[in-house]
């Protein structure tokens, strides 16, 4: 008589001391099994937890014999009776909360092996040392690991919480097409050949940007979607060719409205998943201030080490790199780091940092250490201290340095100095352990420039996209004929940053035809080109568009932050490798000649 | 001073008599505008409803002048005061419930034109006569129509209700890849060329079938996803190349468990959207009974007109088509339709039906009418009545015909007779008006055959797919060497049918290795072929798979039923035309040579 596995009475995470004496039916996987004094103990695992099974004296002989055959990862069903393990035998992990079933065990009466398994190619454990390729190839086993199960349960909870939140706020989840038109802007599109229209192609969407604006023109007022997006980029460290976005758009709104709504959504998620209340409103920082103070538009504000402008003092020294930087219109900036005892920032570490900086293009890493003079007051020594003598007192006072500090300098043009010091700041943050994992520093970066000068192409380009609205008070700059003003136009764009990671961003869009025309003018996009590139959106924007704006968050990245995962691959069920392949399915793969013939396509061998 | 449109106080569907006297800010679109006795009346529309604006004596002169400029579909914002229209002026549509704001109007004080619009290319109305191509080209205007807005609000509610339901039942929404491997089974794949791996291709998924089974192997226990799927089929009447599926899978279950869960989900949706309680459990019909009684495996059970087998009587006639059918192992079946007064089933209509049946392959449409004899008892006349004389009494008694009925016959082999009579039955149902729109007849069709003989390929093929489990009591047939038995193996597959439309279906999958091997054997799929076609799933099923099963529903079709839409294109925001194109974006389109070069692809001109 087979066991009615479809009538499980409990999951493997459910039984407690008060269930003692109850007859139960459980099903799951053999996580561990051991023979002990003629008995067999099995840890039975499912998505919900782990329960100890005991095959002993009370177990019928043939069942005990069958239990001896059990091996790891066999799928079984049992009927038995819950028993308290007895005081001395309660699992220590029960008391730490790791094993809530650790007080009890199930004394097995009946056993059915539902399916067997060969030994898995790697241990199903969070401590497995198997390489990622093997784990991805057997992803169905990898996904049995409790930490990955947890990641995906959290991912589900995040998506559900977001949907509940936006539904409660009157948003409509609307689906946008996946087979759409290739647009020449942005990243590279994945193409999909059309069989019915030979020689023509669909493209997979990089984002539903254009469609969500159409939804606003259509009057849907509040749109949201959790949606897959695609970018055929060269794969860098932690990128995936397909990724999931939380995408939203609202009509009749200004920046504050979108920001308030988005903050509420993220706060709902953090409260639900971590029980953490994000202090709101989330602080805002202008792009310019972020660049000035942190050298980057997505600063990690969990720690200080801010950039300080010491150009005026630097100009007073004879130190050539400083003088030259200032004289050629650049800057000299400085970071002060504390390293009490000098344990971390050894000579060797400083050399390594300098080497890393040279690797990203810096000329060097001038620094000086702060020691105490006879009176215990700070004084500069080592490094470039001797060059700084004329300004030492002013400098130490200005940057507020104390004995034991290190001063790090960077001379050069503003952009380069920002880049190098932003890098250095993060590295110092890591080395000095200033980035606590459980601290959540949210930050909106606002007031981005609308346009930036592209030195290579010798033209103005959009910092975000050509539909981003300029700020109302900067409209005179936009309509000014003096191109000197154009770089100073600020946009209604905003990015949400968490601990130095950009979670997403968006903008208020242009809804005024005259403003849109002017932006295209400054971008050097003619009528014809605009029609060709953005035809249907421009067409739509003629028909009474409402003022609107929105944003998009990277869902994978949010889940990664919430779970503490170290890679996107730990929060995507079936991810691609860094080479853009799937070791599980073998995708991409060759296809039948017939399939290509139907598409009127021929492949070319590279190099020919 | 521009109006603060982002501080709308109400939507256009919200104001009632009790708001009279309140100052409000509204924003929306000019639906209608008319000058009347020096005043201007505007119907302001948004997603939430319509509100009448009055620009009259109380309106400042310049605002009134500006109001005269307003045209249809301009986007505006106003500030004004709510006023009761007065008893005589309440909209009649207020009393019918069509216009909940019909008691009031807003007396406008301030007006801001947010954006203008040229006259739209078609009237934004549910009564528009514009052709679909034009409407799809300007989909953002088409979507402003109240009926389409409603469809998408319902669609959102359906998806949300399903997600709430499955979340409450412990399902995890897990995302599956879109860039995956092409499989040679099933419909045609859309291919995506890989740039990083020249000559290789991803395929867009036809369904997440394999991945959801992997989730079960991975122990996720209960999976659900609302997910886009893709099929590159030749486009028929109402098909879309991309469509949305509600996809689910459960572990440790049998048929009843999946059916119960799915019924609950559909019931939740119907209760939420229509306030309709589906009587549960939903009736079940075996595949065989459905075929016998309705000639089709997705019968519309809102009406009778069932097929009746009269082969034994037919064999007693001299009517050649009947005798031949029976003698060659076929059947003669009969439908009885009532048409009191004979108003519908005129000679002309009958000729049309016969013509239609010939169009789908039938040889003819033998029929006879039932008249009353002198005693008022039924008797046959017209049509083939004279051939039926010897059996007339038995026949009339058997099928329970009354005067005024028509008897429709079909002789031939079982499959053909089923097909033709199923068609005829539906047509009669339409003609005789037997299919009330607001009646919901749900039905599970179960006990499908596992295998069917493919006469062309001369081999057994799966009715569903090769992972569908046979029924336990039919395992002896499966393992029988007598191939006569194989067609009688019933599977654990089930389809949900609503008013003759298949909403979806699924099955319990095979989790026993020996059963899976045997099924492949009967299908003539060798070890190597199986590995090549289903490699990674077979591999996964080695490692302790749990018993599992699931199903998939077509979400688009469910929404279509709920909204009463007449086409899938009315429930998909940006659908493709029947030629598989998007008139809005122009997709598919040609792409830059550079894009093809990067993919190492060349297009071939058809015909060369």
Interface residues (C-beta under 8 A of the other chain):
Chain A: X5 X6 X8 X11 X27 X28 X29 X30 X45 X46 X47 X48 X73 X74 X75 X77 X114 X115 X116 X117 X118 X120 X138 X139 X140 X141 X142 X143 X144 X149 X152 X153 X155 X156 X159 X160 X163 X167 X172 X173 X174 X175 X176 X177 X178 X179 X180 X181 X182 X184 X188 X189 X190 X191 X192 X193 X194 X195 X196 X197 X198 X199 X200 X201 X202 X203 X204 X211 X214 X215 X217 X218 X219 X220 X221 X228 X230 X232 X234 X235 X241 X242 X244 X251 X252 X253 X254 X256 X257 X511 X512 X513 X535 X536 X539 X540 X542 X543 X544 X545 X546 X547 X572 X573 X574 X576 X579 X580 X581 X582 X584 X585 X586 X587 X588 X589 X590 X591 X592 X595 X598 X599 X600 X601 X602 X603 X604 X605 X606
Chain B: X5 X6 X8 X11 X27 X28 X29 X30 X45 X46 X47 X48 X73 X74 X75 X77 X114 X115 X116 X117 X118 X120 X138 X139 X140 X141 X142 X143 X144 X149 X152 X153 X155 X156 X159 X160 X163 X167 X172 X173 X174 X175 X176 X177 X178 X179 X180 X181 X182 X184 X188 X189 X190 X191 X192 X193 X194 X195 X196 X197 X198 X199 X200 X201 X202 X203 X204 X211 X214 X215 X217 X218 X219 X220 X221 X228 X230 X232 X234 X235 X241 X242 X244 X251 X252 X253 X254 X256 X257 X511 X512 X513 X535 X536 X539 X540 X542 X543 X544 X545 X546 X547 X572 X573 X574 X576 X579 X580 X581 X582 X584 X585 X586 X587 X588 X589 X590 X591 X592 X595 X598 X599 X600 X601 X602 X603 X604 X605 X606
